[in-house]
């Protein structure tokens, strides 16, 4: 096993240029990225008195069309932290099952109500509220420090080991020196790029247009996939509105955009006829967010002094909405494994490798499951005008329970150890 960081980090002076540094700070753990993985890891470390600095590039947590699903696996982690009751005191909705509806039939894809958990449902909570909640909890600990508007630009590498980062914000360049740097900065990870991590990529056969329409009292609750001829819309119940994912073939966005907004609205109504009136609320492309679906994982999640977790280590397909939950499970495992080495102020490469060993297999299994659903269920709809017929396995109770377990609880249970 090599212990060297990429050559460009240790030898190329352009990677470590001399800037006018406003200040230099030291911490035990510098976490780049204030999403679910970074925020939860920061909280877990701060609870143990470990000095941790969380850097977030934006000036607030409010981002639209981010994953808002908190699955039972995460609620159980929140319960172990004594936070579940207060978290569920925030306005939210509950999704107890996901169904697939065609013009001819309705089939249950995942029924969470039968799971053996205190939380047999998916909690629909805006991610901004979750992140504010977690970071406010972390701020109760003096060893936690949050820096908003911190745009990380460089890794600091000395003697083959990452020693921290440099970021721009607050009037200039700042330097953070750390025993361990964690990249939790999402699917477009700057640290993944700077560290030249090699990725294994797949090509999901779809992209997504996200938008919202009003939810009316007579509408059903929960989540569902609505299938038409060559068309597919995923619907998530957000209480007073539907969050809709209009799924299109990979690379088909420009053709759809050229056809015009009225054609898109017509297609939506063909799949969901009850939206005939409320589709008029969609009157500008600015109300629609485009997501290029990706699925990948890095071969190795670490270099000396640097670890990737969450989407920085493995970009998830939106199938099942599991990205947040697997990212938080990464954070829990990282805290379990690395707390003692951080307290001893010496993190070995073997410690970082242990995090990957515990999390790589669950990641590969869920990505294989997502690929299976995309190829066996979604792709045939998007590439054919035939009426969709739900696969037979969805009608078998034994197999039908598998998606619910994988989506809700993950492959292996993860628990907070300290």
N, C-alpha and C positions, 0 to 999 in steps of 0.2 A: 504493500500500500504506500503510495507516494505521500509525502507530508509537505510538499511544496505548494505554495500558492502559484497561480498563473504567472508566467514570466513577465507579462506586461505590468503586473502590480509591483514586482520587486525590482525590476531593472529599468523600466522606461521612465525617465524623469518627468515626462509630460503627465504621467498619472499622479505623481506626487509633486506638483509644482509649488513654488513658494508663493504664498498669498499673504496679504496683510491680515493677520488673524486678529479678530476683535477680542476673543477670549479662548482659553483652553480649560476644559473641565474634565474631570475624571469620574468614572462610575464603574461599578462591577459589570453591569450588563447594559449595553446600548441597543435598544430595539428600534429598528427603522420600519415605520408603518403602523399607523394607529387604527387599523382595522380590527376585526374580532380576534384574530390570532395574537397580534401584538398587544392589544389592550388586556386580554385575559392573561397572557404570559407576564406582563408587567405587574398586574394585580397579584398573581400567585407568588412572584418573587418578592414583591414589596411586603407581603404578609409575613415573610420570613426574615425581614430585616435586611435583605439584600439590596444594595444600592442599584437602582435601575432608572434609566432615562429613556423615555418614549418620545420619538421624533415623528411628527406627522407633517407631511408636506403642505396640506391645506390648512386654512385658518379656522375651519370648523369641521364638524363631522357630517354635515348635511349634504348628502349626495343622493340624487334621484335614481330610481330603478336599480337599487342594490338589493342583494338578497335579504329578505326580511323574514325568513323562516328559521325559527328556533326549534329544533327537534327534541324529542324526549331525552336523547343522550346528553344534550347540553343542559336541559332542565335538571337532570339528575346531578350534573356537575355543580350547577348553581345551588342545588339543595345541600350538597356536601359543603359548600362555602357558606351556608346559612343565608343565601340571597334569594332563593326561589320565591318566597312569599312576596317580598317587596318588588321583585321583578314583575311578577304577575299582577301586582297592583297597578302597573302602568296600563293604559288603554291598549287592548289587543283583541284579536279574534282567535278562535280555535278551529283547526281543520282536522276533523276526525277521520276522514277518508278522502281518497282520490278516485274518481271514477272516469271511465272512458265512455263518451256518448256519441253514437252515430245516428243517422236518421232512422235506423231500424231498431237499435238496441242500446242498452246501457249496461256496462260491465264494471264491476269494482276492480280497480287496479291495485289499490293498497288500502286496507282497513286497519287503522291504528288502534281501534277501540278494544281489540282482543289482546294487545300486548301487555305483558306483565311489567308494568311500570306505574309509578304514581302520576305519570303525565302521558296518558294514552291518546295524544293528539299532537299536532304541530302548532306551535304558538306563532301567530302572525303578528310581529311587532316591528315597527320601523327600525331599521338598523341604526339610524341616528340616535334614537332613544336608548337602544341597547348600549351603544358605545358611550354615550353620556353617562349612563347608569354605572357602567364598569369603571370608567375613569374617575368618576366622582367617588366611588368606593375606594379606588386605589389612592386617591388624594388624602385619605384619612391616615395614610402611613407616611412618616417623614422621609423614608428612603425612596419614595417615588417622585419623579419629576417629569412633567409633561411639557414639551415644547411644540407649539403649533407654528405653522408656517416655516418649518425647517426643511429646506430642499436639499437633501443629501446629494452631493456631487462626486465625492471621492472616498475611496477606502484608503486607510493608512496601513501600509505594509512595511514591517521592519523585520529583518532577519527571517524572512519566510513566514511570518505570522501576521495576521490582521490584528491591528492594535486599536482600531476605532474608525471614525469617519470624520470627514469635513463637510459642513453644510453651509448654505447661504440662507440668510434670513436675519431679521432684526438689525438691519443696517450694515451687514458685512458678512465676512467669513468667520465661522466658528469651528472649533475643533473639539471633538469628544474622544477622549482616551478611555478604552474599556478592555477588561479582561476577555469579554466575549461580546461580539457583535452579532445580532440576529436580524436577518432580513425577513420581514413579515409585510413587505410592501406590495403584495398583490400580483395580479396576472401580468402587469407590465413592469415587473420588479427591476428597479435600477440596480440593486445589489446583485441580482442574478446576472445582469449584463456586465457589471464591473468585474465580477468574479469569474467571468467566462465559463459559467456552468454549462455543461453539455446536456441538452434536452432530448428526450425520446418523444416524438410527436405523433399524434394521429390526426386524421382529417375528418372530423364529424361532418355528415352530409347536410348541414343546415346552418342557417343564421337566424336571428330573431329580431323582430320589431316589438318593442315594449311601448305600451300606452295604457291609459286608464279611461274607464267609462263609469257612469253612475251605477251603483248597486241599489236596486229597488226592493221594497219589503217582500214582494211576492217571489223574488228570486231564490233559488236554492242556496244552501250554505256549503262551505267547504271549497275544495278544489276539483277541477275536472279538465279533461281534454275533450274538445269538441272536434269531431272528424267529419269532413265533407269530401267531396270528390277532388282529390289533389290538393286539399287544404287542411290545415290543422291549426287550432287555436287552443292554447292552454289558459285556463281561467283561475285566478287566485282571489279568494274572497278577502277583501280588506275592510269589511264592515260597511262603510258608506260608499265604497267604490270597488269595481273590479280592476285588478291588475292583470292585463292581458298580454300574452306572448303570441304574436302572429309568426308562425314558424315558416320559413321559406327555404328553398334549396340553396346550398352553399354557392355564393357568388351571384345570387339573383336579385340583389338589392337595387342595383342601378336600373335594371329592366323594370322592376316594380315602380321605382321612383319616376322613371320616364313615362310610365302609363298614367301617372297622375293620382292624386289623393282620392278622387271620386271612385276610381277603379278599386283602390284598396278598400274603401268603405263598402263598396258593393260586394267585394269578396267576403268581408267580415259578416255582412248580413246573410249571405248565402249559407254560412256555417252556423251562425247564431241568429235566426230570424227575429227573435224577440228584441234584438238591438236595433230594429228598423228606425225607431225614433231617436234613441239616445246616441246613435252613431253620429248624429249631427253635431254633437259636442266636440267631435274631432274635426277641426276646421283648418289646421295648419300643420305642416311637417315638423315644426318646432315642438309639437306635443308628442312626437314619436322619437324614441331612442333606439339606435341601431346597435346590436351586439353581434360581433363576429365570433361565433362559437369556436372555442379551441379546447383541446384536451391534450395534456402533455405532463411529463414529470422529468425532473433532472435525474441524471444517472447517480450522481453523488450529491448529497445535500449539504456538504460542508467542505471548508478548507480550514487550516489551522486558525483558530480564533474567530471563525465565521460559520454560522449555521443558517440555513433557509428553512422556513416552515410555511404552512398554509399555501395559498396560491403561488407564492414565490417559488415553492418547491414542486408543486403539482397543480396545474390548472385543470379545474374540473369542468365538465360539461354541465349545463343547467339541469339536465335530467335528474329529477328527484330533489333538486334544490339542496344538495348535501354539502356544497362547498364550505359554507360557514361552519358547519358542524364538524367536518373533518379538520378544518383549520384550528378550531378550538381544542379538539382532541390532540392535535399536534402540540399545542401550547401546554396542555396538561402534562403530556409525556415529557416534553422538554423541561418543564419545571421539576417534575419528579426526578428526572435523571441528573439534571445539572445543578440543582440547588446546593448539594453538598460540595461539589467541586468549586462552585462560585464562592461559597463561604470559606473554603480553603484557599481561595484566590489562585487556583490552578486548574484550568480546564484542559484535559488531554484530548487528543484526536479520537481516542477510543471512546470517550464520553459522548462526543458528537456522533460517532458511528452508531452508538447504542440507540440514540434517538431515532436515527433512520431505520435501524433494524426493527424497532418496535412499530414503526408507522408505515414502512414501505409496503408490506404485504396487504394491510387493509386498504391502502391507496390503490394498489394494483387490482385488487378484487372489485372495488366499487367502480373503478374506471372500466374494467371489463364488463361489469353489469350495465353501465351506461352505454357502452359501445353496442352491447347486445340489443338493448332497447332501441337504440338509434337505427340499427341495421334491420332488425326484425319487425319493428312496429312503425317507426317514424319514416324511414327512407321509402318504404313501399307506398306510403300515402303521398309523399311529395313527388314521386316519380311516375305516378299513374293516376288516371282519371277514373279508375274503377272504384266502386263503393268499398270502403274499408270494412273488413271482417276481423274482429278481435281474435288474436291467436288463441288456440285451444288451451294453452297453458294458463291463461288468465281465468279460465273457468274451473280449474282444478283447485280445490281448497288448499291442498298441501303446498302446491307451487304458488298459489295466490298469496299466501302468507309471507313468502320469501321477500318480495319487494317491500312490504311493510316493515319487516325487520331490518333489512339493509338500509332503507331510507331513514327510519326512525332511530335506530340504535347503533348502526354501524356494524362492522364485522366482529370486533372484539370490544368488550366494555372497557372504558377508561375511567379511572378514579383518581381523585386528588389524594396524594399520599402524605402531604404535609401542609 
